[in-house]
C-alpha cells in the first residue's frame, strides 16, 4: 500500500490534498519520497518562515527537546518568559496569551473584547464587526466571524454576535458601528480572501471611529505578522497599533503556536480561570519562536523582505498572462487573464515548484529568507507555465 493509500484509509478527507508526499526539507527546498526536489513558494502556507531546518532554529528546538518538552501552565518556564519579553518589545504590546493556532488566537481576541466590554459596560455590548471577504479560522466562533457566505454552511447554528461590514467602505462601517458593538476585527491584507490589502484611508477611519466610541480594534495578523509584509507587524505599514493583535503561522518557524497580544487598555482583562490552553506556550514551540524572532527582528532582514517582494512583483508584471499583482512584502496574489490559478498550481508540481491559491489568484508566501537565486529559479518555472 502506498503512503497516499495508507493515509487516505485512516485520515479524514477534510483537505483537498495534492498527490505529493513531502519527505524532508532543507533550506527553501522540499523533497518528496521519490527524491524529487521542489522550490517552496508556499512555506506551509506562510508557516516555515525560515524555510526548512534552518540551523539556528533547529539547534534551538533540539536543545529544548532534550531539556524540557512540556509542563503545565500552573508553572513558569524560562524559555516562555524570554520569548514573551522579546515579542512584547518587538510589537509594543503589553502582554499576551499563548495558544496553538491562528483560530485559537482569534478566539482569545473575541473573548477579551467581549469581557472588556462586559466588565466596563455590562451586558448587551457584545457584537463584533468583521469585514466581508475576511477569514478568521475554522472553529465555530472564528468561522462565524469570517465574512464569507461560503463558510456559513453545514454547522448550524453559528455563533451569534458578528456583523459584516464592507471593506474600504467607511459609510457602511459608520452605519453598523452602534452601541451594541465592542470591537472591530480586520486583516490589513485579506489573505484567504484573495491577498487584498485595505486602503490606508479606511484603516485610519477604523481607528478614529473606534477610538471615539471606546470600541476595541482587533487586527488578525495570523498571516501578515512576523515580518511577512516587510515590517514585523503589517500594522506598522499603516502606522497603527491595535488594542489586540493575533499571530500564528510563521511565529515559531513551523511549530504549532498562536499568540493573542493585548495593549494597555485590555491587558488585564483575562483573569485566572477565564481562559486557558493545555499546550499554549509549549517550551519547544517557544524555543522555535525565540529563534525566529532573533532573525526577524533585524532591520536589514525586514528591509530585504520588502525588497524581495518588490522584486517579485516587478518580474511578475512583465508576464503577459498576469493581469495584476496585489499584496505586501512576501505576501503576493497574482490575478491571471485567461488561465485558472488551480490549474497552474497543479502544473507547477510537475515542474518542481510549490505554489498556493487564494480564491481566483495564485498566491505566493515564500520563506522570508529565500534567496534571489531561488526566487529567479521559481519565477522562471512560473513564467514558463503562464506562457
N, C-alpha and C positions, 0 to 999 in steps of 0.2 A: 504494500500500500504506500502510495507517495505521501509526502509531507502534506500536500494540499488535501488529499483524500482523507487522511487521518485527522487533520484539523477540522474539516467540514463535518466529519462524522460525530464530533464531540463539542464543537463550539457553535453557539447561536449565530444565525446568519443575519446579524444586525448591521453589518457593514457591506458595502459594495466593493469587495476586495478585487485587486488585480491578480493575475496568475503569476505572482512573483514571490519567491521565498528568499528574504534577505537573511544571510547567514552571519555576516560580520561587516564591520565598517572601520575605516581608517582615514583620518583627515576629513576631506569632503567627498569621499567616495564610499559607496556601499558595494558589497559583493554578494551575489546570490549563491545558492547551494551548489551551483554548477561552475562557480569560479568567474562568472561574468561580472565586470565592474560597471558601476553607474555613477555619473556625476549627479550629486544630490542637490537639486534646486528647490527642494521642499523641506528639508531638515526635520522630518517628522511633524509636519505642519507647524514649523517655526519653533520646535522644541529643542532640537540639538543645536543650540545657539553657537556652540564652539565646534560643530562638526562631530565626528566620531572619535572617541577615545583620545581627546586632547590630553597631552601628557600631564600637565599640571592638574587638570581636573581629575584624571584617572588616579593619579598619585594621592590626591586629597581624599577621594572616595575610598580607595583601597585601604588607606591608613585608618580611616574612620570605621570601616567594616571590621577591622581587626582590633578596634578599641572598644566601641560600644555601638551596637546596631540599632537598639531601641530601648526606651524606657518610658514609663507612664508620664503624662503631663502633670502628675502630682509632684514631680521633682523637676529640678533645673538641670540644664546641661550647658557646658561651656561653649560648645560649637553653636548652639542656638542663640545664645546671648551675643556672641561675636557677629553672627550673621545678621541678627536684628539690629545691632548697633550700626553696622555698615550700611544696611538697607535704609534705615531711618535717615542717616546722613546724606545718602545719595538722592533720596526723594523729598527730603524736607518734611516728612510726615512725623507725627508724634509717636504713635505706637501701632501694633499690628497683631493680627490673628493668623496663625499658620494652619493650613489645611492641605489637601492633596490634589486639587484641580481648580481650573478656572470657574467651573459651575459652582463648586463649593465656596470659592472666594466671593462669588456674586450672591450666593445665598446669605453669606455672612453680612455682606453690604446691605442687603434688603432688611435683614433683622436689625442691624444697627440703626438704619434710617427710621424704621418704624418704632423702635424702642426710644430713640432720641426724641421723636415727636410725642410719643405717649407720655414719657417722663415729664415733658415740658408743657404739653397742651391737653393731654388726656385723650380719650377715645375719639374716633371719627376723623382723624387726620392721618390716614394710613396709605393713601393712594400714591403710587409711584408712576411718573411719566417716563416712558421709554420711547424710542423712535421707530417709526415704520422702517422696515428693512434691517432692523437690528438683529443681533444674535447674542444670547447671553448664557446658553447652556442647555442641558438635557434633563435636569431634574424637574420636578413638577413646577416649582416656583420659577426657576430660570427659563423654562420652556414657556411659561405663561408670560414672563417678562419680554420674551422675544417678540419683536414686532413684525412677524411674517405669518400670514394665514396658513401657509403650507405646513407649519409646525403645530397648528392648533387643531389636531385631529386625534381620533382613537382613544385618548386618555382622559376622557371627560369624567368628572367635572374638573376644569382647570382652576388654578388658584386665582381668587378674585383680587382686585386692588391694583390693577395695572391699566393705564391709559396710554394710548399710542398717538404720538404727535408726528406730523410730517417733518422730516429732516430739512433743515435750511429754510423753514417757513416760520418766521418769528410770530406772525399773527396767529397762526394755529397754536403755537405754544402759549401765547398770551391767553387765548380763549379757553384753554384747558387747565391753566395754572390757577386753580381756585383754592379755597380754604380747606379742601379735603386732601391736598397734596403735601406729602412730606419730603419728597425727593424727585429729582430729575436724573435719569441714568442715561449716559451717552457713551458711544465709542467715537473717538476722534477720527478714526478711519474704520468704516464698517467693513470688516474683513470678510466674513462669510457672506455678507450681503453684496459682494462684488468689488471689494477694495475701493470703497468710495469715501474720500475724505469729506469732513464737514467744512463749510465755509467759515473763515475766521470771524466774520461779522455775526454769524449765527452763534458761534461759541461765545463771543463777547456778550451777546444778548442773553444767552442761557445763564451765565454767571451774574449778570446785572439783575435780571428779573428774580432769580432765586435769592440773591442777596437782600433784595427789598422785602421778601416775604419770609425770611428765615427758613427757606427750603434748601435742603442739602443737595449738593452736586456730587453724583457718583460717576466716576469715569471707569469704564471697563477697559483696562489696558492689558487684558489677558494676551492678546496677540500683538499689540503695538508696543508694549513695555519692554524694559531691559535692553534698550539700545536698538530695537528693530527699526525705528524711524530716523535714526541718526542722533537722537537725544535719548538720555536714559529713560525718560517718560515722554510719550508723544505730546502730553500737555505742555511740555517745555517749548515745543514748536509754536504754541499759541500763547505763551507767557501766562499760563494758568496753572493753579494748584487747586485741585478739587478737595472737598471735605472728606471723601472716601475714594480710594483708588484700589482696584483689584489687579493682581498679577498672577500669572501662571506660565504655561508653555516654556519659554526659554529661561525662566528664572533659575532652574537648577541643572541646566545643561542636558536634560533628558531623563531626569529622575522625577517621580511624581511629587509636585509641590504646587500649592496655591497660597497666595498671601492676600489678606484684606488689610489695607493700611488706612488709618484714621488720622485726621488732622486734629488740632486743638479742640475744635468745637464738640466733637463726639468721641474724643479719645477715651473717656472714662465710662462710656455708655454700657458696654458689656461688663457685667459683674459676675462673680463666681456662681456657676450653675445656669447661666443664661445661654451659654453656647459651649461647644466642645468638639474634639476630634481625637480619636484614639491615635492615629498615625500623624496628625498635624505636627509639624516641626521635628519630624524624624531626624535623628542625628546624621544619618547618611545623606539624606536629601539636603540638609543644611550645609554639610561639608561640600557637596557639589555646588550648592548655591553660592557659598563663600568664594569658591574658585572662580565661578562665573563673574561675580561682582568685582573681584580683583583685576580681571582683564577688561571688563566693560567700563569700569569707572575711569579708565584712561581717556583723556580728552582726544588724544590722537586716534585712538581706536574708534571713537564715535564719529569723528570727522571722516575717517576712512569709510565707515558705513554709509554716511550721507553721500560721499563722493562716488562710491561704488554704485549706489542707487541711481545717481545722475548718469553715470557712465552707461549702465544697462539701459536706461530709458532712451538715451540718445541713440544707442545702437538699434534698439527695437523700432524706433520711429522711422528708421531708414528702410525697413522692410515693407514692401508694397502691401502685403496682406494685413498688416497691423493698422487698424483704424485709429486707436487711441491707447494711451498708457496712463494709468492712474496709480496713486499710492504715495508713500513717503519712504525714503531710505530704501532698505532691502525688503520692503513690503509692496509688491508690484502686481497690478492687474493689467492684463492685455486683452483688449477688445479686438476681435478679428472681423474682417469684412465679409468673408464667404465661408470659411471653414468653421467646424464645431470644435469648441475647446476640448470636449471629452475625447473626440477622435484624435486630436493632436497629442493629448496626454498618453493615450494608449499606444499610438505610433512611436512616441518617444522612448517607450520602454524597450522596443526592439533596437533602438539606436544607442542605448546606454545612457539615458537621461531621465531623471525622476522629476516630474512636474506635478502641479496641483491645479484644481479648478476652483472658481468662486462664481457661482451662478453661470452666466454665459461666457465668462472670461477664463483665460489661462492665468493661473496665479503662481508667482514666484516668491518663495520665502527661503532663500539660500542661507547657509550658515553665515554668521556675521563676520567670520574671519576668512571667508572664501577669498582666494587669490584672483588677480586679474587674468592670469593664465587659465585658471579653471572657469572663470566667467566666460572668457572668449571661446573656450572649447565647448561649453554648454550652449552658448548662443549660436555657434556655427551649426550645431545639430538642429536647434530650433528653427533657425533660418532656412535650413535645407528642407525641413518638414513643411514649413509655411509656403515655400515656393512650389 
